[in-house]
């Protein structure tokens, strides 16, 4: 019986990575988890771990930690791309971000390579409110960020995972850049209001200044690069440049993306935002 080489999922414990792994395993597709805790440990900051992770795989999903928009990510990811192509692993799928200048540098490096590439350029994730940066604020009953009243087409991580699995396992997506968004625009204030409605809780939205926001992040003891990233996203990227919808999910999957309201009600029903009295 012929052995099918595995697909390497970098960021395999992250929001999109673990969803992709679940879907591939449900299809009986061999998977290799790329993380520092994986069977074959992978660490973006330790290139000695890269060779073994890439050995014998047929495709790679690239999710850079902590984010592809971080300055310097392009140099690191480009080195991995070069090594993958050298090891004859040419099928590469990159998770990227909309409107992020540093992310686009990495995209350009991938496009210039000899890889068979696909880029998934995504808007803000719904799951940032339930699995990421904002869950503690939602649980505490107030989100205080420097977000203007500008609509963002929040996209669901489940949709991103469905798209990633499709492009990793089927033909016809090489050389394609898909922008992935949800089906409508919401401001952060409106998103919080929908979560409050779904949970039946009072959750406030407060707009703070950029310096106040940055000082708060620093007071939490977050790494400097994470503080830089969140400040960059709110102060520069969330300026209206992404205030439009795209058809990327529809083009790949033949269906509409999940609406934020459906996400909010499903997440609330799962008890993610339940707090003690």
C-alpha positions in Angstrom: 0.0 0.0 0.0 1.3 3.4 -1.0 2.2 5.7 1.9 0.8 9.3 1.6 3.2 11.9 3.0 1.9 14.1 5.8 0.9 17.8 5.6 2.8 20.0 8.1 0.7 22.5 10.0 2.9 25.2 11.5 1.1 26.9 14.4 -0.7 23.6 15.0 -2.0 24.6 18.4 -3.2 28.1 17.3 -6.7 29.2 16.4 -6.6 28.1 12.8 -3.9 25.4 13.1 -5.8 23.1 15.5 -9.0 23.4 13.4 -7.2 22.5 10.2 -5.6 19.5 12.0 -9.1 18.3 13.2 -10.5 18.6 9.7 -7.6 16.8 8.0 -7.6 14.0 10.5 -11.4 13.6 10.0 -10.5 13.0 6.3 -7.8 10.5 7.3 -5.2 12.8 5.9 -1.8 12.3 7.6 -0.8 15.4 9.6 2.4 16.6 11.3 1.9 19.2 14.0 4.4 22.0 13.9 4.8 23.5 17.4 7.3 23.6 20.2 5.3 20.9 21.9 4.9 18.7 18.8 6.2 15.2 18.4 8.8 16.7 16.1 9.3 20.1 17.9 9.2 23.1 15.6 10.3 26.6 16.9 10.4 29.6 14.6 13.4 30.9 16.7 15.4 27.7 16.5 16.3 26.8 12.9 17.8 23.6 14.1 14.2 22.3 14.5 13.2 23.1 10.9 14.8 20.2 9.0 13.2 17.4 10.8 9.8 19.1 10.7 10.0 19.5 6.9 11.4 16.0 6.2 9.0 13.9 4.1 6.1 16.3 4.1 4.1 17.1 1.0 2.7 20.5 1.9 3.0 23.1 4.6 0.5 25.5 6.2 2.5 28.5 7.4 1.2 30.5 10.4 3.9 32.6 11.9 4.0 33.2 15.7 3.2 35.7 17.2 2.0 37.3 13.9 3.2 37.7 10.4 2.8 41.5 10.8 5.7 41.6 13.3 8.8 43.4 11.9 11.4 40.8 11.0 8.8 38.1 10.2 9.6 38.3 6.5 13.2 37.4 7.0 12.4 34.3 9.1 9.5 33.0 7.0 11.5 33.6 3.8 14.3 31.4 5.3 11.8 28.6 5.9 10.3 28.9 2.4 13.8 28.6 0.9 14.5 25.5 3.0 11.2 23.9 2.1 11.7 24.4 -1.6 15.3 23.1 -1.3 13.9 20.0 0.4 11.4 19.7 -2.5 8.4 20.7 -0.4 6.9 23.2 -2.8 3.2 23.3 -1.8 3.0 26.2 0.7 -0.1 27.9 2.1 0.5 31.1 4.0 -1.8 32.7 6.6 -1.6 36.5 6.2 -3.4 39.6 7.3 -5.3 42.3 5.4 -3.9 45.7 5.2 -0.7 44.8 7.1 2.4 46.2 5.3 4.9 43.9 7.0 2.7 40.9 6.2 2.7 41.9 2.5 6.5 41.8 2.5 6.3 38.1 3.5 3.6 37.5 0.8 5.9 39.0 -1.8 8.8 36.8 -0.7 6.6 33.7 -1.1 5.4 34.9 -4.6 9.0 35.3 -5.7 10.0 31.8 -4.6 9.8 28.6 -6.6 7.0 27.3 -4.3 3.5 26.4 -5.5 1.9 29.0 -3.2 -1.5 30.0 -2.0 -2.0 33.0 0.3 -5.0 33.4 2.7 -5.2 37.1 3.6 -7.6 37.4 6.5 -9.5 40.1 8.4 -9.8 40.2 12.2 -10.9 36.8 13.6 -14.2 36.4 15.4 -12.3 34.1 17.8 -10.3 37.1 19.1 -13.3 37.7 21.4 -13.4 34.1 22.7 -9.9 32.6 22.3 -7.6 35.5 22.0 -6.7 39.0 23.0 -10.2 40.1 24.0 -11.7 37.2 26.0 -10.6 38.5 29.4 -12.2 41.9 28.6 -15.4 40.2 27.6 -15.5 38.1 30.7 -14.7 41.2 32.8 -17.6 43.1 31.2 -15.8 45.8 29.3 -13.7 46.1 26.2 -11.5 49.3 26.2 -9.6 49.8 22.9 -8.7 52.7 20.6 -11.1 51.4 17.9 -12.9 54.1 15.9 -16.4 53.6 14.6 -15.1 51.9 11.5 -16.6 48.6 10.2 -14.4 45.5 10.1 -15.5 42.3 8.2 -14.7 39.9 11.0 -14.0 36.4 9.7 -14.6 33.1 11.5 -11.6 30.8 12.2 -13.8 27.8 11.1 -14.2 29.3 7.7 -10.4 30.0 7.5 -9.8 26.3 8.4 -12.3 25.0 5.8 -10.6 27.1 3.2 -7.1 26.0 4.2 -8.0 22.4 4.1 -9.5 22.8 0.6 -6.5 24.6 -0.8 -4.1 22.1 0.8 -5.8 19.0 -0.5 -7.2 19.9 -3.9 -5.9 21.3 -7.2 -6.7 24.6 -8.7 -5.4 27.0 -6.0 -1.8 27.4 -6.9 -0.8 31.0 -7.4 -4.0 32.3 -5.8 -4.4 35.0 -3.2 -7.7 34.7 -1.4 -8.9 37.6 0.8 -11.1 36.1 3.5 -13.8 38.2 5.3 -17.1 37.6 7.0 -20.4 38.6 5.2 -20.9 42.1 6.8 -19.1 45.0 8.4 -19.3 45.6 12.2 -17.6 48.1 14.4 -16.0 46.8 17.6 -18.9 48.5 19.5 -21.4 46.6 17.4 -19.5 43.3 17.8 -19.5 43.7 21.6 -23.2 44.6 21.5 -24.0 41.3 19.7 -21.9 39.3 22.2 -23.8 41.0 25.0 -27.1 40.2 23.4 -26.1 36.5 22.9 -24.9 36.1 26.5 -27.6 38.2 28.2 -24.8 40.1 30.0 -24.0 43.8 30.2 -20.7 44.2 28.3 -19.5 47.8 27.8 -17.5 49.1 24.9 -15.2 52.1 25.8 -13.0 53.9 23.3 -9.7 54.9 24.9 -6.8 56.8 23.4 -3.9 55.0 21.7 -1.4 56.0 24.5 -3.8 54.8 27.2 -4.2 51.5 25.4 -0.5 51.0 24.9 0.2 51.8 28.6 -2.4 49.3 29.7 -0.9 46.6 27.5 2.6 47.3 28.9 1.2 47.2 32.4 0.1 43.6 31.8 3.8 42.6 31.1 3.1 41.6 27.5 6.1 41.0 25.3 7.2 44.2 23.5 6.4 42.7 20.0 2.8 41.9 21.1 2.4 45.4 22.4 3.7 46.7 19.1 1.4 44.5 17.1 -1.8 45.4 18.9 -0.9 49.1 18.9 -0.2 48.8 15.1 -3.4 47.1 14.4 -5.6 49.5 16.2 -3.8 52.7 15.5 -2.8 52.1 11.8 -4.5 49.2 10.2 -8.0 49.8 11.7 -8.3 53.0 9.7 -10.9 52.0 7.1 -8.5 50.5 4.6 -10.2 47.1 5.1 -13.8 48.5 5.2 -15.1 46.3 2.4 -16.2 42.7 1.9 -14.5 40.1 -0.3 -15.7 36.8 -1.9 -12.8 34.6 -0.9 -14.7 32.1 1.2 -17.4 31.9 -1.5 -14.9 31.3 -4.3 -13.1 28.5 -2.5 -16.0 26.8 -0.7 -19.0 27.7 -2.8 -20.9 29.0 0.3 -21.2 32.2 2.2 -19.0 32.8 5.3 -20.3 32.5 8.8 -22.0 35.6 10.2 -20.7 37.2 13.4 -24.1 36.8 15.0 -24.1 33.0 14.4 -20.6 32.9 15.9 -21.7 34.9 19.0 -24.8 32.8 19.7 -22.9 29.5 19.2 -20.0 30.6 21.4 -22.4 31.8 24.1 -24.3 28.6 24.0 -21.0 26.7 24.6 -20.5 28.6 27.8 -17.3 30.3 26.8 -18.4 33.7 28.1 -20.1 32.4 31.2 -18.8 34.0 34.4 -19.5 33.4 38.1 -22.0 35.8 39.7 
